[in-house]
Structure formats: structure tokens, C-alpha cells
Amino acid sequence: MAEGIPVTRIEIPASRIAAIREAVRTTTHLGAGAEASRLARAEDAPAFFTFLSDPAVHAPIYSLPRPLTEANVLAFIEDHMAQREAGEGLLFVRDNGEGRILGYSDIQVWPHWAAGELGGALHPSQHRQGRGTRGAAESFTWMFEALHLDLICETASHENIATQRMLDGLGFARKGEVESTRSDGTTRASLVWEITRDDWFRLHPA
């Protein structure tokens, strides 16, 4: 988890906080149609572990469990199930219909600030096809619309040039640097970006 995010913190009325929590609790899919991702389930742990075991997937992501074992992946899924019940987080996976996971999305929500963060990864077979940026943009739109958020805050390591370019290209504003703590207690410096609902839809009209 990264301390100090979101950088922008605007308190909202209790009625809106409740509505955001309820939206998180009742969500079952991210997106629509054949490309939609579904909520991760406990029985996904073996396939999810296989997916995450590829260094091309897990290396850039500080929020994944460490050490990376199937038991810890199961605990990661179960923790997100509890986050969903609290209205504060969601974990989605996208599979190929035959039990192979092709990608995942990890959404953290701060209901009291109407803010959220999107993390995740695609299988290497899905890279260099424009799916990462397109999928991220669709997910950001979905977060604003389905979860009723006002702000999205993103982080990336200094070494993660691809994500930096994507966030800059999508119009996110750089907000400095914070320290991110991995599940094993180790830390890394993370760059921070934010974008408001108004700026997102101004830059990315329907």
C-alpha cells in the first residue's frame, strides 16, 4: 500500500459515501460483453497463481502478495472479497473460458474522498496489441460512472516507463512521489498521478 494517496482529499456528504460503498458491494463485472472481467473467486487461486508467477506480470506491481505462493494468492483474493463487502475494493479477473487467466484488475476505493486507484496486469500474450491502454481507459471511465467517483489516483515505479507514458498520454497530472510498502514490508518510491472526473470526460468524451 502507498501512504499519502490520494494526494487530493475532498470530503463528501455521508449520503454519497454510502452510495459509493453500495456501488462497490453490488458490482459483479468490470465492463460489458465478451471483454468483461468478473469478480475473482476463491477457486481461481491456482490459475491466478499461475498467471501471477510470470515475472513479466508480477515484477512491476508492488501490491501483490509476497512471497508469491498459491496460499498467499488465495488470501489475496479473500481479502478483496472482504474489501468488497466493506465497499472499499474489488478484484476482477478475465479468463479465456477454459480456466486460463488472461488479466486482472485490482481496484481500491476511498469512499470518503470519492476516489479510487486501478491496478492490474495482462498476460504477456496480450501485450503490444494496444489492449493495455485501451483497457485502462475503459476501466477509468467505468470507475467514474459505475462507482460514482470524483478522482482517480495512480502510482508507478520509476522503472515502469510504460505505465508512466500511458498515464501521461491519457491526461493524468503528475502529483509528486510517495513511498509504497509491499506486503512483505519492503518499500519502493512511487510516482503519483491524478485526474478528476471533469478532466477525464473533457479529455475523453463519449
Buried (B, 14 or more C-beta within 10 A) or exposed (E): EBEBBBBBEEEBEEEBBEBBBEBBEEBEEBBEEEEEBBBBEEEBBEBBBBBBEEEEBBEBBBBBBBEBEBEBBBBBBBEBBEBBEEBBBBBBBBBEEEEEBBBBBBBBBBBBBBBBBBBBBBBEEBEEEEBBBEBBBBBBBBBBEBBBBBBBBBBBBEEBEEBBEBBEEBBBBEBEBBEBBBBEEEEBEBBBBBBBBEBBEEEBEE
